[in-house]
Structure formats: structure tokens, C-alpha cells
């Protein structure tokens, strides 16, 4: 059963998406699929723990779809923060 508690956060600490942050997102997703608990602060949203949260929610997902989801998250972040 999925626990919605892992989806909440107080502060969004994500910066613009870079290759390194893409890797962090995928790394977090992989850890979630492996059943590993997140070892860090979930009150602050990062690319890594966003990947973990979504991996926990969606489970194993093809790489192409994970990339699409990540790109959507980056666009959504920009639209909510007014970043161009």
C-alpha cells in the first residue's frame, strides 16, 4: 500500500535541471523501485527525492517514460516559480 506522506514537502530546493540533476532524479527513482527507504530530509524537495517519490508511486517504468516525467516536472517547476 502506498503512503501519501512521502509526497508532501515544505520547501522546494530544486534548481534548473542539469545532467547531474537528471542522474540524481533517476538514482532516486531506482532506489525507490529497489524498495529502499529515503535516507534524508523529505521536507525539502530535491531532484533526487522527487525521483524517489515518483519511483515509489509508479514503480518500474521504462527509461523513456521516466525522461518524459522528469521533463514535465522541470516545466511544471518553471511555470510555478515564474522561472524562464
C-alpha positions as CSV (number, residue, x, y, z in Angstrom):
1,X,0.0,0.0,0.0
2,X,1.3,3.5,-0.9
3,X,1.8,6.0,1.9
4,X,0.9,9.6,0.7
5,X,3.1,11.0,3.4
6,X,6.2,10.7,1.1
7,X,4.6,13.2,-1.4
8,X,4.4,16.2,0.9
9,X,7.1,18.7,1.3
10,X,7.6,22.2,2.8
11,X,10.2,23.7,0.7
12,X,11.2,23.2,-3.0
13,X,15.0,23.3,-3.2
14,X,15.2,22.2,-6.9
15,X,17.3,24.3,-9.2
16,X,17.3,24.3,-13.0
17,X,17.7,20.8,-14.4
18,X,21.2,19.8,-15.4
19,X,22.7,16.5,-16.5
20,X,23.8,15.8,-12.9
21,X,20.3,16.6,-11.5
22,X,18.9,14.2,-14.2
23,X,21.2,11.5,-12.8
24,X,20.1,12.3,-9.2
25,X,16.4,12.0,-10.2
26,X,17.0,8.6,-11.9
27,X,19.1,7.5,-8.9
28,X,16.3,8.3,-6.5
29,X,13.7,6.5,-8.7
30,X,15.9,3.4,-8.9
31,X,16.3,3.3,-5.1
32,X,12.6,3.5,-4.6
33,X,12.0,0.7,-7.1
34,X,14.5,-1.4,-5.2
35,X,12.4,-0.9,-2.0
36,X,15.0,1.3,-0.3
37,X,13.7,3.9,2.1
38,X,14.8,7.5,1.5
39,X,17.7,8.4,3.8
40,X,17.4,12.1,4.0
41,X,15.0,15.0,4.7
42,X,11.7,14.8,2.8
43,X,10.5,18.2,4.0
44,X,12.7,19.7,1.3
45,X,12.1,18.7,-2.3
46,X,15.2,17.9,-4.4
47,X,15.5,16.2,-7.7
48,X,16.8,13.1,-6.0
49,X,13.9,12.7,-3.6
50,X,11.4,13.7,-6.3
51,X,12.7,10.7,-8.3
52,X,12.4,8.6,-5.2
53,X,8.8,9.8,-4.5
54,X,7.7,9.1,-8.1
55,X,9.5,5.8,-8.3
56,X,7.7,4.8,-5.1
57,X,4.4,5.8,-6.6
58,X,4.9,4.4,-10.2
59,X,7.4,1.6,-9.7
60,X,9.4,0.2,-12.5
61,X,9.0,2.4,-15.6
62,X,10.7,2.5,-19.0
63,X,13.6,5.0,-19.2
64,X,11.9,6.9,-22.0
65,X,8.8,7.5,-19.8
66,X,10.9,8.5,-16.8
67,X,12.6,11.1,-19.0
68,X,9.2,12.4,-20.1
69,X,8.0,12.6,-16.5
70,X,11.3,14.4,-15.5
71,X,10.9,16.9,-18.3
72,X,7.3,17.5,-17.3
73,X,8.4,18.1,-13.7
74,X,11.0,20.6,-14.9
75,X,8.5,22.5,-17.0
76,X,5.9,22.4,-14.2
77,X,8.6,23.8,-11.7
78,X,9.3,26.7,-14.1
79,X,5.7,27.5,-14.6
80,X,5.0,27.6,-10.8
81,X,8.1,29.7,-10.0
82,X,8.0,32.1,-12.9
83,X,11.4,31.0,-14.0
84,X,12.1,31.3,-17.7
